[in-house]
């Protein structure tokens, strides 16, 4: 499967008001990222075994991916291009020795 395949697939499972797509998808992405944080918090607190942790993270990270792909669809962005741009940005920061810094414009 490619990122293009996944992005096309998410379109077939998307049900939300088209006129509120950006709000819906942005809030959904934030909500699912919060669920990832919740899984990790409970792992710290309860000492969940590694296999259970992996299963829960896989499910929640999958939901994060869905919202990310749909947000790309709603804004006309190509998911693979977003990933490639991020790789270029991080590689550039790494080469310039500023990957450990803070701020967007470094």
C-alpha positions in Angstrom: 0.0 0.0 0.0 1.2 3.5 -0.8 0.3 6.8 0.9 -1.7 7.6 -2.3 -3.7 4.4 -1.8 -4.4 5.3 1.8 -5.4 8.8 1.0 -7.8 7.6 -1.7 -9.2 5.0 0.7 -10.0 7.5 3.4 -12.2 9.4 1.0 -14.5 6.4 0.7 -15.0 6.3 4.5 -15.4 10.0 5.2 -18.8 11.1 6.6 -18.9 14.7 7.8 -20.5 18.0 6.8 -18.6 19.3 3.8 -19.2 22.9 4.7 -17.5 22.3 8.0 -14.7 20.0 6.8 -11.7 22.0 8.1 -13.2 22.5 11.6 -14.4 18.9 11.8 -11.1 17.4 10.6 -8.9 19.7 12.6 -10.8 19.0 15.8 -10.8 15.3 15.0 -7.1 15.2 14.5 -6.5 17.0 17.8 -9.0 14.6 19.5 -7.3 11.5 18.2 -3.8 12.9 19.2 -5.2 13.4 22.6 -6.3 9.7 22.7 -2.7 8.7 21.9 -1.6 10.9 24.8 -4.2 9.2 27.0 -2.9 5.7 26.1 0.6 6.7 27.0 -0.5 8.4 30.3 -2.3 5.2 31.3 0.7 3.1 30.3 2.8 5.3 32.7 0.3 5.1 35.5 -0.8 1.5 35.2 2.3 -0.2 33.6 0.4 -1.7 30.7 2.3 -4.6 29.1 4.1 -3.8 25.8 1.8 -5.9 23.6 -1.3 -4.2 24.9 0.4 -0.8 24.6 1.3 -1.5 21.0 -2.2 -2.6 20.1 -3.8 0.5 21.7 -1.3 2.8 20.0 -1.8 1.1 16.7 -5.5 1.8 16.8 -5.2 5.4 17.9 -2.3 6.2 15.6 -4.4 4.8 12.8 -7.2 7.2 13.6 -4.6 10.1 13.6 -3.5 9.0 10.1 -7.1 8.9 8.9 -7.8 12.5 10.0 -4.4 13.6 8.6 -5.2 12.1 5.2 -8.7 13.6 5.2 -7.4 17.0 6.1 -5.0 16.7 3.2 -8.0 15.7 1.0 -10.0 18.7 2.2 -7.3 21.2 1.5 -6.1 19.7 -1.8 -2.8 18.5 -0.4 -1.1 15.3 -1.4 -0.3 13.2 1.7 2.9 11.8 0.2 4.0 15.4 -0.7 3.4 16.5 2.9 5.6 13.6 4.2 8.3 14.4 1.6 8.3 18.1 2.6 8.6 17.2 6.2 11.6 14.9 5.4 13.3 17.7 3.5 12.7 20.2 6.3 14.1 17.8 8.9 17.1 16.8 6.8 17.9 20.4 6.2 17.8 21.1 10.0 19.9 18.1 10.7 22.5 19.1 8.1 22.6 22.7 9.6 22.9 21.3 13.1 19.7 22.9 14.4 17.5 19.8 14.6 17.6 19.9 18.4 16.7 23.6 18.6 13.2 25.1 19.0 10.9 27.2 16.8 9.6 26.7 13.3 12.0 29.1 11.5 15.4 27.6 12.3 
